[in-house]
């Protein structure tokens, strides 16, 4: 499982091939330094989840090298330890600030927006200073150079990002809204900035920039789906209490509502669970205040569907079909799910193994997350809890997952939600791919043709004018 | 993909020992081919088959039977594959599928106690092992770290480093045994390859209580996990490859093995080295089957000991109703036991033993009893609840001594492919029976301490078998008395190695798998030593883990 979608962010997030890269074997937060500012910077770095992307599987923390798969090739995270030869040890505060908030690295070249600097741009000067203190004094320098990123033309022209930034980067730090509470402002600052919620949860326009009009209204990451987290009671999480949201961000689970999986489980595991209760409450307050975004296809909250159901009477004493693809929904449920989620989908008595009804996993119209969790399971890397749910990618065929998925949505979730064999095949292969390289080259060719046409037109015009000028009789 | 016909190392049998040996060698860059007589199976389908079975207590019932790779089955009736020559029945069970018999073990992963390897010197019974417990310690540790083993520290088996993890939470029933039997008996957590926490990508036990016939969530280590690791390391597995002959060349080296596919087409596979890991019955069967004019008694059989010294663990038991609700069935099936009788001067007179408490749900057994008794209606419901809450059971796990006349031979009967079936010659001697008698005093005392009523002892002289097939390829330094040397290498064929419980010279009192795995790891180290640095780093990693 990769860190891909959450971080690949602005340009490429929607196209990232999630499953291609290895897991992050990040350790917990680094030991705190004595200085209060360094400690505060550490907290902010955890909130920003820097380590998740800037640590290779099995590698040293923050030494970079994690390949973030994109349709145009892997973007390798960089060494952001204070190593002078391989990291950011020589960075001035200004250079650090420009990298984090403007996407411009020390040598003046542009970063790819796999780095979520459009969100980090919200950071205050004081917080950037604290993070700088942490990166310079609280992080062990690691002298190792991760693999360099080499994207194909035209993406290898980093300057092209300058134009994109001009259009889509709001590089002004967060300004508190005096009409709102201190708590709301803190929540807004974190959610829009460091915790970069919108990177995944806000849909993007054709230039892959977030659509402000649809903030946090839900977006596909290619494999996993980041749902609508606006306060709409049917399409979003309007029926969640503030405490539900805090529980979810702290533990990855809001009992009776849903549990974090995929990139969200990673965000909780690596970052959110380390935030203070006050900060999590602030984020919840803010999330409950943003404009609700309703989709008329949603008639009920995703976690308000389904009820206990069992359908085994016809199974007992009968042989399974020889062809595994012919297994029925109840047979598959009996074989692969009932062990933990119990015979009627009710989960364990203490909620440790969640029920499948009243669960966003089965209640969303978009079934990508249901398929993804059946394929990949849920594993937490850093808190020691490890496997929360085993994945079944090796054991279940595309047909079996489709049959099972439809059984689950039919009886425990949103009956209108469907899983198809093609969908499973696509998700298993890493999600819908778009040939961005080809697309951009075609676009550039068109632009080139237009530019040439314009030049030709101008030249002709000038020539004509000159011709007119010369042909006109002198006064 | 065409099936390979040659490899550096050819492994016969894909059980936990063969697969882990294969994995280790593949990791070192050798080409490894695993030949497995049975088919691949899928965990979920076994779970579904178990749930659908009308014979929940028959742990073979969910597993497929393959006519080309028959396995002994006794329910609903004996299928006659393991021919019984007597005088005492030996109804051994094993599964011939990719991954082998640990598909349905209870994951008990015991070490020996140090004196187990010296019972001839100390007590003048059985034989001594050609290695010491100290030599085994590091291999036990490596095996325990691969399998993910937890257990109590006071079971009589010393260790230099801690277990990789804490035991699974103690079930209520076991807690009550522990509390009520103290101080007369120390009830401690069994040493098991079962996850109390997420380990090596496998989840923690969630207490389904169906360890046998199948762990539905992959929380206990199985042979199939070893197969997965071996394949990930580059080993190739050929399922449905029924080896029927091992071929030695003129110099006595093994040159090839021959196997039938299910259509009885014969295939020949060559290799530089061969590992025989087909369990304590099929392995000697194969050596005996491979007899030629030059080796009229079969391969590796200069000593005449191939197939001899067959051992297992017979058990007698006591079932009773405790005077309180214990509700067996929550948590794993075999969580706790009493280990204070595993060694002592008494071993000169009678068998050592462990006392094992079952934690298997009693609902099925009690239901069958009530139906047999003709109880129905409201009385049935009331009785079912009362008995299922209170019924419990303690059994002994008795040591048996190696006797050459207890053995596996080739039967005159043939299986579907025309291969002779194995034939078991077995008896239970007075040494073991005396041990059983002594342990019955413990049974009585335990029942008394638990306020037991309705005491039902297993029938006198009747023993249940524990499927810990041991012996038949015994290790020893004297080539005229033992099949394999102290590293599991055949005394007669320098490139033939045996991995599995068969090489164990004695059976002691513990489930044999972990010892067999430790010995197998030691065997492959002997075949292909790791670079010193690798070994050191492994040792250091182990030390760091345990620090």
Interface residues (C-beta under 8 A of the other chain):
Chain A: X312 X315 X316 X317 X318 X319 X320 X324 X327 X331 X332 X334 X335 X336 X338 X339 X340 X348 X353 X379 X384 X385 X386 X387 X388 X389 X390 X392 X395 X396
Chain B: X42 X43 X44 X45 X47 X48 X49 X51 X52 X54 X197 X198 X199 X201 X202 X203 X204 X206 X208 X216 X217 X218
